[in-house]
């Protein structure tokens, strides 16, 4: 008796007399059922065991032919693509921002010539990918996000839209490309990977690890790391040479008193609830406890107050003033942790501001003026970390951030595009005698200076 494989709302239905790996019996339909992402494993199992089966799982949109991409890959890009191909067309490629991950993915699409879903974190990035695909591969793209809901042979979707429509998208594509693949491991978004039947999967990122540890899901959903190269290894030949400079500043006397008071309140609170913070998991436990414990909530508020004092110190603005004076003619991106600091810098120094609240039209105008040299400085909080095509700059000034290595690598990547004679500089301005010092060391781990 022949086996029969079908797709049903994010799962596989396996009809026949044999149980297969990853499947369970479903009495409602008198058949076995398995997660859609196990499609490739199940097909390989059936073929290995010479089991006759009919496959009705993938039902792609009308086919379109890709044209050949005239742009050659650089040596390391070729190595990355070949590593992915030789790994069974599954896995994650880790490259610095600006090192050409998109081109590698387009070459992979050209080589396979199959229906493809590209999943991206933001609407601007969705439109950017769509433009690149149409220009280089010569096919029209479907879009899922920002009010668009059009599925084609090649479709670009935001993570939000792919999550909401995973059941519909699940049987349409042979290849899934996950840009900024670390997002896929987030709670909720991981269902995208689970509900897609796509047997071929490519993940792209500048940093594989997540602070919450959920990157452990990625080898199951996409595949493990098949190629990785650091910014330092590419600096000089393919990316700009760069240096990282840490500038330490003193809190004012008033800021020191307020910081010390907040830290002491934080420690007293932890002691009262019997919690020691030794890892991110311990801190997440504090956040959970703050929902029901007044003491935990007060401790969390005190921690936030101390952090804000250190990150938004007035001394940092004086250091910024000196740096702006030293780099009058250079293109500079200023990164802050909080919007109020970014707004103060914009107001005080008349620098264009981009936050998550900046309208798309205004943001695009600011970035275009920055690209054209009309503006030489812009200030932002987190919105330019990823997901937006940022024009070339030579200097990045980091006035505040988290301990996330990913965030630091993304900000570093904003100044690494190579140009003749260019040497990029990344300044970290850190408040002495505060937790910010250890946070700075933590986010820079793995980034050789």
Secondary structure, 3 states (H helix, E strand, C coil): CCEEEEEECCEEEEECCCCCCCEEEECCCCEEEEEHHHHHHHHHHHHHCCCCEEEECCCCCCCCCCCCCCCCCCHHHHHHHHHHHHCCCEEEEECCCCCCHHHHHHHHHHHHCCCEEEEECCHHHHHHHHHHHHHHHCCCCEEEECCEECCCCEEEEEHHHHHHCHHHHCCCCCEEEEECHHHHHCCCCHHHHHHCCCCEEEEEECCCCCCCCHHHHHHHHCCCEEEECCHHHHECCCECEEEEEEEEECCCHHHHHHHHHHHHHHHHHHHHHCCCCCCHHHHHHHHHHCCCCHHHHHHHHHHHHHHHHHHCCHHHHHHHHHHHHHCCCCCEEEECCCHHHHHHHHHHHCCEEECCCCCHHHHHHHHHHHHHCCCCEEEECCCCCCCCCCCCCCEEEECCCCCCHHHHHHHHHCCCECCCCCEEEEEEEEECCCCHHHHHHHHCCCCCC
